[in-house]
Structure formats: C-alpha cells, structure tokens
Amino acid sequence: MNYNPSFFAYAVEITLAIQVITATAELLKLRREYSEVGLLAWQIQRLGPKVSIYVKKLGLDFVCSYPNVLVALILRLLCAIAIPVAILFHQSILVLLFIITAINLIMQVRNSQSNDGSDQMAVVCFIALALANAINTDSSKSFALFFIAAQASLAYGTSGFLKMQKKGWYTGEYATEVLKTSSYGDKNVLEIALKRRSIAKVLGIMVVYGDCLLSLAFAFPPNICIFILFFGVFLHIGIGRIMGLNTFMWSYIATYPAILFASHAIYSLI
C-alpha cells in the first residue's frame, strides 16, 4: 500500500495548529491573570526553584513579563493560523514551526504550575516536526512520525495499564469521584452516574481499556487501526466535553495520523 509521509505529517501539523489556536485563545481569555496583580504574574511564577534556574540561564524576564507575554501568545496564535494556509498553498512552514516550538518551550517555563500532559505532548510533537521539516526529506518526516506514534503509545500505555490495576475504575468509583470535582466535573453527567451505577462502571472501563487499546493501535493492520483511532476521537471528544479538556483532546488526536502511518509502514513490510 502506498503511503506518503508528507501527507501524514501535514495531518499532524494541521491538527496541532488547531490545538495551539484553542490553547492560545484560552490563555488570551485569561490575559488579566498575567498582569502584575494576576494569579499568573511573572513576579510570582519566576520564584519557583526550577523556574529560577531557567530565568537566569535563558534571560526570560523580558519575554515572560507582562504585557510582552501576550505579544508572544498572539504571535504563536498567528503562526498556528498560518500553518494550514501555508500547507494549502504548498509553502514551507519551517519558520512557523520553529516560532511555535520556541514559544511553547518558553510557556512551559512561564506556566510551569498549570502545564499538563497535553502541553508536553504538543511540545514534543512540534520539536520532532520542526526538525523533520528542517531536514525536509521523506526519511526525516517518517522518523518524526514514528517518534510521535511511539510517544503517543507510551503515554496511552502508561495511563491505561496503570489504571488497569486499580479496582476503582471497574466499580465506577473513580469516574464518579472525578465527576464530583469542581475542575473536571459535570453535574448533569454526575447525576446520571449516581442514579445508574452501571453507567459509571462503563465510563471507567472505557477509559482504562480505551487507553490500553490505543497504545497498541499501531500494531493492528491499517483498516483496523483506523477504527481504533475513530474510537479514540470519540473518547477524547466525550472526555473533553465532560471535563473541559479541550487542548488535551487536540494534542492526542494530533498523534493519530502518526499512529496510522506507523501501522501502514509496519504492514507494508509484511
């Protein structure tokens, strides 16, 4: 079966651009929190023991202070919007990828207390894609796609197989407890889960075995792998809707073209 690494790389890049647009829009909505009196004030953030090391070595005060950090975020937003446009007109996105990668790395330090797995996954993917576009060969893009697929499989596997050992996921206890939280909960879904414990059990089991199955998706033939990935899309949409994890959803869905590419590559050799 013929498969083009550039096509799959474009799919990853466009989906990651959506992740960046979503994440940046959310941060810009909280722009007042970056001011000197906000919860994300740089004067407070830079005092962290790990952050202070980077501040001294990289001189981040200028970029991370208010309002300069907003300029960096707007620049990242514009670059993300430009990615699908550049791809559509067959223009290089190398500079755009490097700018986004640089700002992502800065924001990893700037927002160190609020970063999560989705932010880290996006950073890893952008670094791999930026390097692949710098070399700009089919081999470099293939390597980047394999790397991204491996990162996604490791993340899903670590999450799923660890959850598999916890009884609370099978009884619905953990799913219910998550729904009760103010940060990730949903009152409507919680009410349904409390009335029907079977639904809470199904939610917990779907998360556990969904993660495990997605970690092994690359090992299935492409025509089966793609159905597993569709399941992953619906799983993430559901989690994103209930828990409000919009960037988490896009960060991991962005790895799916790389997983499908890995499946194609493996079964093309058989």
Secondary structure, DSSP 8 states (H G I E B T S, - for coil): ----HHHHHHHHHHHHHHHHHHHHHHHHHTGGGGSTTSTT-HHHHTTSHHHHHHHHHHTTHHHHSTTHHHHHHHHHHHHHHHHHHHHHTT---HHHHHHHHHHHHHHHHHTTTT--HHHHHHHHHHHHHHHHHHHTSHHHHHHHHHHHHHHHHHHHHHHHHHHTT-HHHHHTHHHHHHHHSTTT--HHHHHHHHH-HHHHHHHHHHHHHHHHHHHTGGGS-HHHHHHHHHHHHHHHHHHHHHH--HHHHHHHHTTHHHHHHHHHHHHH--
